[in-house]
Amino acid sequence: MFAVSPSYLSPASLSSSRSCERKKPQLPRKLSVVVRAGGKRILYGKDSREALQAGIDKLADAVSVTLGPRGRNVVLAESDTIKVINDGVTIAKSIELSDTIENAGATLIQEVAIKMNESAGDGTTTAIILAREMIKAGSLAIAFGANAVSVKNGMNKTVKELVRVLQMKSFPVKGKSDVKAVASISAGNDEFVGNLIAETVEKIGPDGVISIETSSTSETSVIVEEGMKFDKGYMSPHFITNQEKSIVEFDKAKILVTDQKITSAKELVPLLEKTSQLSVPLLIIAEDISAEVLEILVVNKKQGLINVAVVKCPGMLDGKKALLQDIALMTGADYLSGDLGMSLMCATSDQLGVARKVTVTANSTTIVADPSTKPEIQARIAQMKKDLAETDNSYMTGKIAERIAKLSGGVAVIKVGGHTETELEDRKLRIEDAKNATFAAMREGIVPGGGATYIHLLDEIPRIKKTLMEDSYEQIGADIVATALTAPAMVIATNAGVDGSGVVEKTRELEWRSGYNAMSGIYEDLLNAGIADPCKVSRFALQNAVSVAGIVLTTQAVLVEKIRKPKPAVPEVPGIPTS
């Protein structure tokens, strides 16, 4: 921190012209500046990388015990709670070391886990293990005189080519059995979770969305929501048609979709007359509606002249427009947008949409599409899938995927239960990992699990060194990646109580689909045995690992605070003492 303390100048006193002549003019005093800076701890070269490596090793050792079907759990104490978990990213994010440079190394690896969790949703432990081995082998090479920049370039070229091979050799997901295999492996060989995810995906389809919530009981169950659902309910309870359930239920309803506020009943008269003649109910989705218009609709509803309900527009800002466009497309309605100058006064019944079924509660609205709009819905989904493939923003990816799921009618909620809070937390994390791995596998296919895929990729290293590397240092980079490729399989074997180096050598003799099954203890066709990893997860693990490894290996100095201050238990608020 820098503090500047100026000596303020005293203002010249006012006086007559005579006194000014008698007194000497005062000269301004010099501005004195005091600079204070906190002490820094600085390490250079090999020492800096070794200190970072020490922190990386501590984090990687804590996380690696969870890898594989025979991996162990980790007890995590936070504040007043104790958790028993098997989730790599949760463990990594919780680690904070007292030594400031070691903590900097741990923080760098935490970035791998966080990025991995955001991009693939699974495989965080594998990415951490790969990164640790790349950094360890790379630091050794640089200590013996290798050029750090060339080594990094060689590593990046190698991983880029390995990813290409990986995608080329992946297998598409076929049927419920493949989904179950991926989900079970990701959940730590939990058959219950595997079956749960497989059955849910079968119901909602590959474009569906699964959300995970806490159950009020100890049982775990799945609720599949039919149609498009959004979080806006009826504006008046007088619209209710099913008094027993306190909901509005319409069959073969007409739908009005607009982002405008309805301020006059005259705007709705032509549409209300037409729906009344046809004896069909009308659902109005609008930005808002005036109290006067709402009262008129309620009175006419009570008198049995019209069958109507009003809900407000879902979403916010640009998301609101996108949702209204989706609803209009799903129902075949015209989106009457005020931005486009479309007036409600000029609206006709032809601009209304149609829905097979509408259910409105106090807090939500569900619209089930009419079969006649299916071609338009499929066309919109195809376009949104293209948008999904082109975006790298995790927030936008989630929103687009949610819109696709709502249009396709594939939304499921898994209510997770447990007898204790510890069991509940562990099960939720396992189901979350299994869900993410399953959707990743459906997008890019699957590869043999158990670390076997990385071992078989070693066969590509000689070709890569011969054709892609420009000098001997880049070839060293390829060798460093080769060393790291054996690490996941060795850790899985070690956690199963087997010699890791022996497993690696034996697996290298087998063909692409085969490897060591740590659960059964035999070498077999892993895909037939249900031991599969999503290609997307294996790919991102390599890419994220080499990214952070390159940063560490090209580090020549580390500057950190000498003493790391612990985080306050209560956030500091200016003007309010914490003690």
Backbone torsions as a table, in degrees:
resi	resn	phi	psi	omega
1	MET	NA	142.1	178.0
2	PHE	-112.4	134.1	178.1
3	ALA	-122.2	128.6	179.8
4	VAL	-111.3	122.3	-177.5
5	SER	-118.4	93.1	-179.4
6	PRO	-80.0	148.8	170.3
7	SER	-89.4	117.3	-174.2
8	TYR	-73.7	143.3	-179.4
9	LEU	-81.0	132.9	176.3
10	SER	-79.5	136.0	-177.1
11	PRO	-67.9	145.0	178.3
12	ALA	-68.6	134.5	-179.2
13	SER	-75.7	143.9	179.5
14	LEU	-78.6	139.4	179.0
15	SER	-152.3	172.6	178.9
16	SER	-73.8	169.6	-178.9
17	SER	-65.3	-29.9	179.9
18	ARG	-69.0	-45.8	-179.5
19	SER	-64.7	-30.5	177.9
20	CYS	-64.9	-34.1	-179.6
21	GLU	-72.1	-35.7	-176.9
22	ARG	-75.4	-36.1	-175.2
23	LYS	-94.5	144.6	176.0
24	LYS	-76.6	140.2	179.1
25	PRO	-63.9	140.0	179.6
26	GLN	-80.6	131.8	178.3
27	LEU	-88.4	140.3	178.1
28	PRO	-65.7	138.0	178.9
29	ARG	-75.8	155.3	-178.9
30	LYS	-67.1	145.4	177.1
31	LEU	-80.7	117.0	-179.6
32	SER	-95.1	135.2	-177.7
33	VAL	-119.6	127.9	177.9
34	VAL	-113.7	125.1	-178.2
35	VAL	-113.7	127.8	176.7
36	ARG	-125.1	134.4	179.6
37	ALA	-132.9	141.4	178.1
38	GLY	-68.2	148.1	-179.2
39	GLY	-67.8	139.1	179.6
40	LYS	-115.3	147.1	172.5
41	ARG	-101.8	126.0	-174.6
42	ILE	-124.5	130.8	173.7
43	LEU	-126.3	146.9	-177.2
44	TYR	-120.1	155.8	168.0
45	GLY	53.5	-130.3	-175.7
46	LYS	-59.4	-40.3	-178.7
47	ASP	-62.2	-39.4	-179.2
48	SER	-66.0	-41.4	-179.3
49	ARG	-69.9	-36.5	178.9
50	GLU	-66.4	-38.4	178.7
51	ALA	-66.8	-40.6	175.8
52	LEU	-63.7	-40.7	-179.4
53	GLN	-61.1	-37.1	179.9
54	ALA	-61.7	-42.2	177.2
55	GLY	-68.5	-38.3	177.9
56	ILE	-62.6	-43.2	-179.3
57	ASP	-62.6	-41.2	-179.0
58	LYS	-62.6	-42.7	179.1
59	LEU	-69.1	-45.3	-177.9
60	ALA	-63.7	-37.7	179.0
61	ASP	-63.8	-39.2	-179.7
62	ALA	-68.4	-34.5	-176.5
63	VAL	-83.2	-36.6	-171.9
64	SER	-64.9	-22.4	-179.4
65	VAL	-66.5	-14.8	-178.2
66	THR	-89.5	-7.7	-171.1
67	LEU	-78.4	137.5	174.1
68	GLY	94.7	168.2	-177.9
69	PRO	-66.0	-21.2	178.2
70	ARG	-110.6	22.7	176.3
71	GLY	-69.5	159.8	-176.5
72	ARG	-103.1	171.7	176.5
73	ASN	-92.8	167.2	176.8
74	VAL	-126.5	132.2	177.0
75	VAL	-88.8	125.4	-176.6
76	LEU	-119.6	119.4	179.0
77	ALA	-102.2	119.9	178.9
78	GLU	-131.6	120.5	-178.4
79	SER	52.7	-115.5	-177.8
80	ASP	-104.6	10.6	-176.7
81	THR	-115.7	149.5	176.1
82	ILE	-118.1	128.3	178.3
83	LYS	-121.0	142.0	172.5
84	VAL	-112.3	111.0	-170.4
85	ILE	-131.2	162.3	-179.4
86	ASN	-130.3	18.8	-172.7
87	ASP	-103.4	119.9	-173.5
88	GLY	-60.1	-46.8	-175.4
89	VAL	-68.0	-35.2	178.3
90	THR	-65.5	-41.5	178.1
91	ILE	-65.4	-47.0	-177.2
92	ALA	-60.1	-44.0	-177.6
93	LYS	-68.3	-19.5	-177.2
94	SER	-88.8	-9.5	-174.7
95	ILE	-84.8	129.4	179.1
96	GLU	-141.4	118.5	-174.1
97	LEU	-99.2	150.9	-177.2
98	SER	-74.5	-35.8	177.3
99	ASP	-73.8	126.9	-171.6
100	THR	-67.0	-37.2	180.0
101	ILE	-74.5	-40.7	175.7
102	GLU	-61.7	-37.7	178.6
103	ASN	-65.9	-32.8	176.2
104	ALA	-64.2	-40.7	176.8
105	GLY	-63.7	-43.0	178.6
106	ALA	-63.6	-37.5	-180.0
107	THR	-64.7	-38.5	177.7
108	LEU	-61.1	-41.2	179.2
109	ILE	-73.1	-30.9	174.1
110	GLN	-58.8	-35.9	177.6
111	GLU	-61.3	-37.5	176.8
112	VAL	-60.6	-46.9	-177.8
113	ALA	-64.3	-43.8	-178.3
114	ILE	-65.9	-45.1	179.2
115	LYS	-63.6	-39.8	179.2
116	MET	-63.5	-42.6	-179.3
117	ASN	-65.7	-36.8	179.6
118	GLU	-72.5	-40.1	-173.2
119	SER	-84.6	-36.9	-175.9
120	ALA	-121.5	-22.2	178.7
121	GLY	80.8	-2.5	-178.1
122	ASP	-158.9	174.6	175.7
123	GLY	80.0	16.4	-177.1
124	THR	-65.5	-39.6	-179.9
125	THR	-65.0	-43.3	178.3
126	THR	-60.8	-43.5	180.0
127	ALA	-63.2	-39.7	179.0
128	ILE	-64.7	-42.9	-179.6
129	ILE	-65.0	-42.7	177.6
130	LEU	-62.1	-45.0	-179.2
131	ALA	-62.4	-44.0	-179.7
132	ARG	-59.0	-44.1	-178.4
133	GLU	-69.6	-38.1	177.3
134	MET	-62.6	-43.2	-179.4
135	ILE	-67.1	-41.2	-178.4
136	LYS	-65.2	-49.5	-179.5
137	ALA	-67.8	-37.5	179.8
138	GLY	-67.2	-41.0	178.6
139	SER	-61.4	-38.9	179.0
140	LEU	-64.8	-42.4	-179.9
141	ALA	-64.5	-42.1	-179.3
142	ILE	-67.9	-35.2	177.7
143	ALA	-63.0	-27.7	179.1
144	PHE	-93.9	12.7	170.4
145	GLY	106.8	2.9	179.5
146	ALA	-69.9	147.8	178.7
147	ASN	-77.7	120.0	-173.3
148	ALA	-61.1	-42.2	-177.3
149	VAL	-66.6	-42.9	179.3
150	SER	-66.9	-38.4	177.2
151	VAL	-61.2	-44.2	178.4
152	LYS	-61.3	-43.2	178.5
153	ASN	-61.4	-41.1	178.7
154	GLY	-63.3	-40.6	178.4
155	MET	-64.4	-43.5	-179.5
156	ASN	-64.4	-42.4	178.4
157	LYS	-63.0	-41.0	-179.1
158	THR	-63.7	-48.0	-178.6
159	VAL	-64.1	-39.1	178.9
160	LYS	-59.6	-43.0	179.7
161	GLU	-71.3	-38.3	179.3
162	LEU	-64.8	-36.6	177.9
163	VAL	-64.4	-39.5	178.1
164	ARG	-62.0	-44.8	179.1
165	VAL	-64.6	-41.3	-179.0
166	LEU	-59.9	-46.4	179.9
167	GLN	-66.9	-33.4	-179.6
168	MET	-69.7	-32.8	-175.2
169	LYS	-98.2	5.1	179.9
170	SER	-75.2	158.8	-179.0
171	PHE	-114.1	136.2	178.8
172	PRO	-67.3	150.8	177.9
173	VAL	-73.6	127.8	-178.8
174	LYS	-125.2	105.0	171.7
175	GLY	80.7	178.6	-174.9
176	LYS	-64.5	-33.6	-176.8
177	SER	-65.2	-39.6	178.3
178	ASP	-67.1	-40.4	178.0
179	VAL	-62.4	-44.1	179.3
180	LYS	-62.0	-41.0	-179.0
181	ALA	-62.3	-47.2	-179.5
182	VAL	-63.6	-46.0	-177.7
183	ALA	-65.0	-41.0	-179.2
184	SER	-64.0	-45.5	-179.7
185	ILE	-63.4	-43.3	-178.5
186	SER	-65.0	-31.2	-179.7
187	ALA	-87.9	15.8	179.3
188	GLY	77.1	42.5	-178.9
189	ASN	60.0	38.5	177.7
190	ASP	-92.6	104.9	-176.7
191	GLU	-64.1	-35.5	-179.6
192	PHE	-61.6	-47.0	179.8
193	VAL	-64.9	-40.7	178.8
194	GLY	-58.8	-46.6	178.3
195	ASN	-65.3	-39.7	-179.1
196	LEU	-61.3	-47.9	-179.3
197	ILE	-67.2	-42.1	-178.8
198	ALA	-61.3	-44.2	-179.9
199	GLU	-67.7	-37.2	179.7
200	THR	-67.1	-45.4	179.3
201	VAL	-62.7	-36.4	178.7
202	GLU	-61.8	-33.8	-178.3
203	LYS	-78.6	-39.3	-172.9
204	ILE	-98.1	-15.3	178.9
205	GLY	85.5	170.1	-175.9
206	PRO	-68.3	-18.2	179.7
207	ASP	-94.5	2.5	-175.8
208	GLY	-74.2	172.5	177.7
209	VAL	-126.6	134.9	177.8
210	ILE	-114.3	123.7	173.6
211	SER	-109.6	150.3	-174.7
212	ILE	-118.2	125.3	-179.3
213	GLU	-130.7	164.7	178.3
214	THR	-84.7	132.1	179.1
215	SER	-83.5	151.6	177.1
216	SER	-81.2	-6.7	178.0
217	THR	-119.9	-179.3	178.8
218	SER	-84.5	-5.5	-178.7
219	GLU	-90.4	151.1	175.9
220	THR	-106.3	128.1	-176.1
221	SER	-139.5	168.3	-179.2
222	VAL	-124.2	133.1	175.3
223	ILE	-118.3	121.0	178.8
224	VAL	-101.1	122.5	-178.5
225	GLU	-94.4	124.4	-179.6
226	GLU	-86.4	136.9	176.8
227	GLY	82.7	-174.8	178.0
228	MET	-89.0	127.9	-178.5
229	LYS	-120.8	135.5	174.2
230	PHE	-137.4	159.4	-169.4
231	ASP	-88.6	60.7	171.8
232	LYS	-140.3	128.5	-178.9
233	GLY	-105.0	-174.0	-177.3
234	TYR	-66.9	149.1	-177.9
235	MET	-83.3	-14.2	177.5
236	SER	-147.4	135.2	177.8
237	PRO	-67.3	-12.1	178.8
238	HIS	-70.2	-11.6	177.7
239	PHE	-81.8	-9.9	-174.8
240	ILE	-58.9	134.3	177.1
241	THR	-107.7	-25.8	178.2
242	ASN	-111.0	95.1	-174.8
243	GLN	-66.2	-32.1	-178.4
244	GLU	-64.1	-41.9	-179.2
245	LYS	-97.8	-5.3	-177.5
246	SER	56.3	48.0	179.5
247	ILE	-134.6	162.5	172.6
248	VAL	-100.2	126.5	178.9
249	GLU	-125.1	121.9	177.3
250	PHE	-122.1	139.6	170.7
251	ASP	-113.0	136.7	179.8
252	LYS	51.3	53.9	-175.8
253	ALA	-88.6	152.9	170.6
254	LYS	-88.8	147.0	-175.2
255	ILE	-126.0	127.2	173.1
256	LEU	-105.9	124.4	-177.3
257	VAL	-120.5	117.3	178.5
258	THR	-149.7	153.8	175.6
259	ASP	-103.0	15.8	-177.4
260	GLN	-99.7	156.9	174.1
261	LYS	-87.1	132.2	-179.1
262	ILE	-92.8	113.6	-175.1
263	THR	-111.0	-12.8	-177.9
264	SER	-135.0	136.7	179.0
265	ALA	-66.2	-24.0	179.4
266	LYS	-60.2	-29.8	-179.7
267	GLU	-64.7	-26.5	-174.8
268	LEU	-102.6	-13.4	-173.5
269	VAL	-53.4	-50.0	-178.9
270	PRO	-60.0	-40.3	-178.4
271	LEU	-70.6	-39.5	179.1
272	LEU	-66.2	-39.9	178.5
273	GLU	-62.7	-41.6	-177.8
274	LYS	-67.1	-45.0	-179.5
275	THR	-67.0	-32.0	177.5
276	SER	-67.6	-39.5	177.8
277	GLN	-64.8	-38.1	-179.1
278	LEU	-81.7	-9.3	-178.3
279	SER	58.6	42.8	176.8
280	VAL	-121.5	147.3	178.5
281	PRO	-73.5	160.2	-179.3
282	LEU	-128.5	127.1	172.7
283	LEU	-105.5	123.5	179.1
284	ILE	-104.7	121.4	175.0
285	ILE	-110.7	110.9	-174.4
286	ALA	-139.1	162.7	178.2
287	GLU	-60.1	-44.1	177.8
288	ASP	-168.4	172.1	179.8
289	ILE	-144.3	137.3	-177.2
290	SER	-69.8	156.2	-179.2
291	ALA	-60.2	-35.9	-179.5
292	GLU	-64.2	-46.7	-179.8
293	VAL	-67.0	-40.3	179.4
294	LEU	-61.2	-41.4	179.4
295	GLU	-63.7	-42.2	179.1
296	ILE	-62.2	-43.4	179.7
297	LEU	-63.7	-41.3	-179.1
298	VAL	-64.8	-43.9	-179.5
299	VAL	-61.8	-46.3	179.9
300	ASN	-66.9	-33.5	176.9
301	LYS	-65.3	-43.8	-179.4
302	LYS	-65.1	-33.7	-179.7
303	GLN	-79.7	-5.0	177.8
304	GLY	79.5	12.3	-178.6
305	LEU	-77.8	-34.0	179.4
306	ILE	-137.0	157.3	175.1
307	ASN	-120.4	101.6	-169.0
308	VAL	-140.5	157.3	172.0
309	ALA	-148.9	148.9	-178.4
310	VAL	-124.9	132.9	173.4
311	VAL	-131.0	152.8	178.3
312	LYS	-80.6	159.9	179.8
313	CYS	-63.6	137.3	175.6
314	PRO	-81.9	163.0	173.4
315	GLY	82.6	179.0	-179.6
316	MET	-138.0	145.9	174.4
317	LEU	50.9	-128.1	-178.3
318	ASP	-65.6	-30.3	178.3
319	GLY	-64.0	-31.7	178.6
320	LYS	-65.4	-46.7	-179.8
321	LYS	-61.2	-42.3	-179.2
322	ALA	-62.7	-43.0	179.9
323	LEU	-65.8	-41.6	178.6
324	LEU	-64.7	-37.5	176.2
325	GLN	-64.1	-39.5	178.5
326	ASP	-65.0	-42.4	178.9
327	ILE	-63.6	-43.3	179.1
328	ALA	-61.6	-43.7	179.7
329	LEU	-64.8	-42.2	-177.1
330	MET	-64.4	-33.9	-177.0
331	THR	-99.4	-7.2	-177.8
332	GLY	78.9	18.4	-179.4
333	ALA	-88.4	161.4	169.0
334	ASP	-86.0	133.9	176.8
335	TYR	-82.1	105.2	-175.8
336	LEU	-84.2	87.9	-174.9
337	SER	-92.2	131.5	176.5
338	GLY	-67.0	-29.6	178.9
339	ASP	-63.9	-26.8	-179.6
340	LEU	-95.1	6.5	177.3
341	GLY	73.9	23.9	-178.8
342	MET	-88.6	116.3	-175.8
343	SER	-90.9	142.4	176.1
344	LEU	-69.6	-28.0	179.4
345	MET	-61.3	-30.4	-177.3
346	CYS	-95.7	2.0	-177.1
347	ALA	-69.9	144.1	178.7
348	THR	-118.7	167.6	-179.0
349	SER	-65.5	-23.1	178.3
350	ASP	-67.5	-19.9	-179.2
351	GLN	-88.6	-1.1	176.3
352	LEU	-81.9	147.0	174.9
353	GLY	-91.5	-178.9	179.1
354	VAL	-139.0	141.6	178.4
355	ALA	-130.4	143.3	179.4
356	ARG	-67.0	-38.8	-180.0
357	LYS	-151.9	142.4	176.3
358	VAL	-130.3	131.5	176.5
359	THR	-127.6	122.6	-178.8
360	VAL	-122.0	123.5	173.9
361	THR	-105.2	-173.2	179.4
362	ALA	-67.4	-22.7	-173.9
363	ASN	-122.9	-9.2	-175.1
364	SER	-150.6	161.5	177.2
365	THR	-132.2	133.3	177.9
366	THR	-122.0	126.9	-179.7
367	ILE	-118.2	123.8	176.8
368	VAL	-101.7	122.7	-172.9
369	ALA	-67.8	151.8	173.0
370	ASP	-80.0	141.4	-178.2
371	PRO	-56.3	-24.2	-176.5
372	SER	-67.1	-21.1	-178.1
373	THR	-95.8	6.5	-175.4
374	LYS	-60.0	-43.7	179.8
375	PRO	-58.9	-42.4	179.1
376	GLU	-64.4	-38.9	179.3
377	ILE	-63.8	-44.2	-179.6
378	GLN	-63.9	-36.9	178.2
379	ALA	-65.4	-42.3	179.2
380	ARG	-66.0	-40.5	179.1
381	ILE	-61.7	-41.4	179.2
382	ALA	-61.6	-41.6	178.7
383	GLN	-65.8	-40.8	-179.4
384	MET	-68.4	-30.3	175.9
385	LYS	-66.1	-36.5	175.5
386	LYS	-64.4	-42.9	177.6
387	ASP	-62.1	-37.9	-179.8
388	LEU	-64.1	-39.9	-179.0
389	ALA	-70.5	-25.5	-175.0
390	GLU	-90.6	-15.5	-176.7
391	THR	-94.9	142.6	176.5
392	ASP	-107.1	-6.3	-178.6
393	ASN	-76.8	121.1	-175.9
394	SER	-65.1	-34.9	179.5
395	TYR	-66.6	-46.3	179.8
396	MET	-66.2	-37.0	177.7
397	THR	-58.7	-45.4	179.3
398	GLY	-64.0	-41.1	-179.0
399	LYS	-67.5	-42.2	179.4
400	ILE	-65.9	-42.4	178.8
401	ALA	-62.0	-37.3	178.4
402	GLU	-66.3	-40.3	178.3
403	ARG	-65.8	-40.6	177.8
404	ILE	-60.5	-45.1	-178.6
405	ALA	-63.1	-40.8	-179.4
406	LYS	-66.6	-38.4	178.6
407	LEU	-67.5	-36.9	-177.8
408	SER	-84.5	-4.6	178.6
409	GLY	74.8	21.4	-177.1
410	GLY	-111.8	79.1	177.0
411	VAL	-125.4	123.9	-179.7
412	ALA	-126.5	145.4	176.5
413	VAL	-119.0	121.8	175.9
414	ILE	-96.0	115.0	177.6
415	LYS	-90.3	109.1	-173.8
416	VAL	-93.6	127.9	178.8
417	GLY	-118.7	164.7	178.7
418	GLY	-165.6	154.9	-178.3
419	HIS	-76.7	-26.9	177.3
420	THR	-130.8	163.6	178.9
421	GLU	-63.4	-36.8	179.7
422	THR	-64.5	-45.3	178.5
423	GLU	-64.2	-40.8	-179.7
424	LEU	-62.2	-46.0	-178.3
425	GLU	-63.8	-43.0	-179.9
426	ASP	-64.2	-42.9	-178.4
427	ARG	-67.0	-38.9	178.3
428	LYS	-62.5	-41.9	179.1
429	LEU	-65.4	-40.3	179.3
430	ARG	-65.3	-43.2	179.8
431	ILE	-66.7	-38.4	177.3
432	GLU	-60.9	-46.4	178.1
433	ASP	-62.0	-43.8	-178.9
434	ALA	-63.6	-40.9	178.3
435	LYS	-61.3	-49.2	-178.4
436	ASN	-62.9	-43.2	-179.8
437	ALA	-63.9	-38.9	-178.3
438	THR	-63.7	-47.8	180.0
439	PHE	-68.5	-32.4	175.1
440	ALA	-64.0	-41.2	-179.8
441	ALA	-66.2	-37.9	-179.4
442	MET	-69.2	-24.3	-179.7
443	ARG	-82.5	-43.6	-172.4
444	GLU	-121.9	4.1	178.3
445	GLY	90.6	-175.9	-176.7
446	ILE	-126.7	158.6	175.9
447	VAL	-133.8	163.1	178.3
448	PRO	-56.5	139.4	-177.6
449	GLY	-93.3	-162.8	177.9
450	GLY	67.7	18.1	-178.6
451	GLY	79.9	-0.9	-176.8
452	ALA	-65.6	-36.8	-179.3
453	THR	-58.4	-45.4	-179.5
454	TYR	-64.1	-37.1	178.7
455	ILE	-65.4	-43.1	179.9
456	HIS	-67.3	-25.7	176.7
457	LEU	-68.6	-15.1	176.8
458	LEU	-60.7	-26.8	179.4
459	ASP	-64.2	-20.0	-178.6
460	GLU	-85.8	-16.2	-173.4
461	ILE	-61.4	-47.8	179.1
462	PRO	-56.7	-42.1	178.9
463	ARG	-64.6	-42.1	-179.5
464	ILE	-63.3	-43.6	-180.0
465	LYS	-63.0	-35.1	-175.7
466	LYS	-78.6	-36.1	-171.0
467	THR	-104.0	-25.6	-172.1
468	LEU	-110.0	-19.5	-174.7
469	MET	-87.8	138.6	-176.2
470	GLU	-93.6	-24.9	179.6
471	ASP	-150.1	177.8	-175.4
472	SER	-66.4	-32.0	-179.9
473	TYR	-68.8	-37.4	175.6
474	GLU	-66.5	-34.6	175.6
475	GLN	-64.1	-35.7	175.3
476	ILE	-62.2	-38.9	176.4
477	GLY	-59.0	-40.3	177.1
478	ALA	-64.6	-39.6	178.6
479	ASP	-65.7	-35.1	178.6
480	ILE	-64.2	-44.0	177.2
481	VAL	-62.9	-39.2	178.9
482	ALA	-61.2	-41.4	177.8
483	THR	-61.8	-42.2	-178.6
484	ALA	-67.8	-31.4	-177.3
485	LEU	-61.3	-25.8	-179.0
486	THR	-82.9	-15.8	-170.6
487	ALA	-63.9	-47.4	-178.6
488	PRO	-58.5	-44.6	179.8
489	ALA	-63.8	-37.9	179.6
490	MET	-66.8	-39.2	178.4
491	VAL	-67.2	-42.7	177.9
492	ILE	-59.3	-44.1	179.6
493	ALA	-65.4	-43.9	-179.9
494	THR	-61.9	-42.2	178.0
495	ASN	-64.4	-23.9	178.0
496	ALA	-91.3	1.1	178.0
497	GLY	80.8	26.2	-177.9
498	VAL	-120.0	152.1	178.3
499	ASP	-67.4	117.9	-175.2
500	GLY	-66.9	-41.2	-178.4
501	SER	-64.6	-35.0	177.4
502	GLY	-66.2	-38.9	178.4
503	VAL	-64.5	-41.0	179.8
504	VAL	-62.9	-46.9	-178.8
505	GLU	-63.2	-43.1	-179.2
506	LYS	-67.0	-40.7	-178.8
507	THR	-64.9	-35.0	-179.9
508	ARG	-62.6	-22.9	-179.8
509	GLU	-82.1	-13.5	-175.5
510	LEU	-92.9	168.1	179.1
511	GLU	-82.0	173.6	-167.7
512	TRP	-52.7	-41.6	-173.8
513	ARG	-78.4	-13.9	-169.7
514	SER	-102.3	157.1	178.8
515	GLY	-179.6	-166.6	-176.0
516	TYR	-91.7	125.5	175.4
517	ASN	-92.6	103.5	-174.9
518	ALA	-68.5	-19.8	179.1
519	MET	-77.0	-45.2	-178.7
520	SER	-92.8	-18.8	179.1
521	GLY	80.0	18.9	-179.2
522	ILE	-126.0	161.9	175.7
523	TYR	-95.4	127.6	-175.2
524	GLU	-158.7	177.5	173.1
525	ASP	-69.4	107.4	-171.7
526	LEU	-68.7	-34.8	-179.8
527	LEU	-67.4	-39.7	176.4
528	ASN	-66.7	-29.8	-179.6
529	ALA	-84.0	-1.9	179.4
530	GLY	80.9	20.8	177.9
531	ILE	-102.7	93.6	-174.5
532	ALA	-135.8	147.0	174.7
533	ASP	-118.4	146.2	174.1
534	PRO	-65.2	135.0	177.6
535	CYS	-58.7	-37.9	-179.5
536	LYS	-61.1	-40.7	-179.8
537	VAL	-67.7	-44.9	179.2
538	SER	-63.0	-37.7	179.6
539	ARG	-67.2	-50.3	-178.6
540	PHE	-65.0	-33.1	178.5
541	ALA	-60.6	-44.3	177.9
542	LEU	-65.1	-46.7	-175.3
543	GLN	-66.2	-43.5	179.8
544	ASN	-70.0	-35.6	179.4
545	ALA	-65.9	-45.7	-178.3
546	VAL	-69.6	-27.2	178.7
547	SER	-64.3	-51.5	-179.0
548	VAL	-73.6	-30.9	177.7
549	ALA	-62.8	-41.6	178.3
550	GLY	-61.7	-36.8	178.7
551	ILE	-65.3	-46.7	-178.0
552	VAL	-66.2	-42.3	-176.0
553	LEU	-68.8	-25.3	178.2
554	THR	-96.9	13.1	176.6
555	THR	-83.2	131.8	-179.4
556	GLN	-117.7	-13.1	177.9
557	ALA	-154.1	149.2	177.7
558	VAL	-129.3	127.7	177.2
559	LEU	-119.8	120.7	-179.8
560	VAL	-138.4	166.3	174.2
561	GLU	-65.4	143.9	179.5
562	LYS	-64.2	-40.3	-179.4
563	ILE	-125.3	123.9	179.0
564	ARG	-86.6	120.5	-179.0
565	LYS	-78.3	132.0	178.3
566	PRO	-67.4	150.9	178.5
567	LYS	-67.8	136.7	179.0
568	PRO	-66.2	144.4	179.8
569	ALA	-63.6	-34.1	178.2
570	VAL	-117.5	128.6	179.7
571	PRO	-55.8	137.5	-179.3
572	GLU	-74.9	133.0	177.3
573	VAL	-117.0	125.8	-178.7
574	PRO	-54.1	131.1	176.9
575	GLY	88.0	-7.8	-179.4
576	ILE	-118.7	116.5	179.9
577	PRO	-67.0	142.2	-179.1
578	THR	-93.9	-9.2	-179.5
579	SER	-118.1	NA	NA
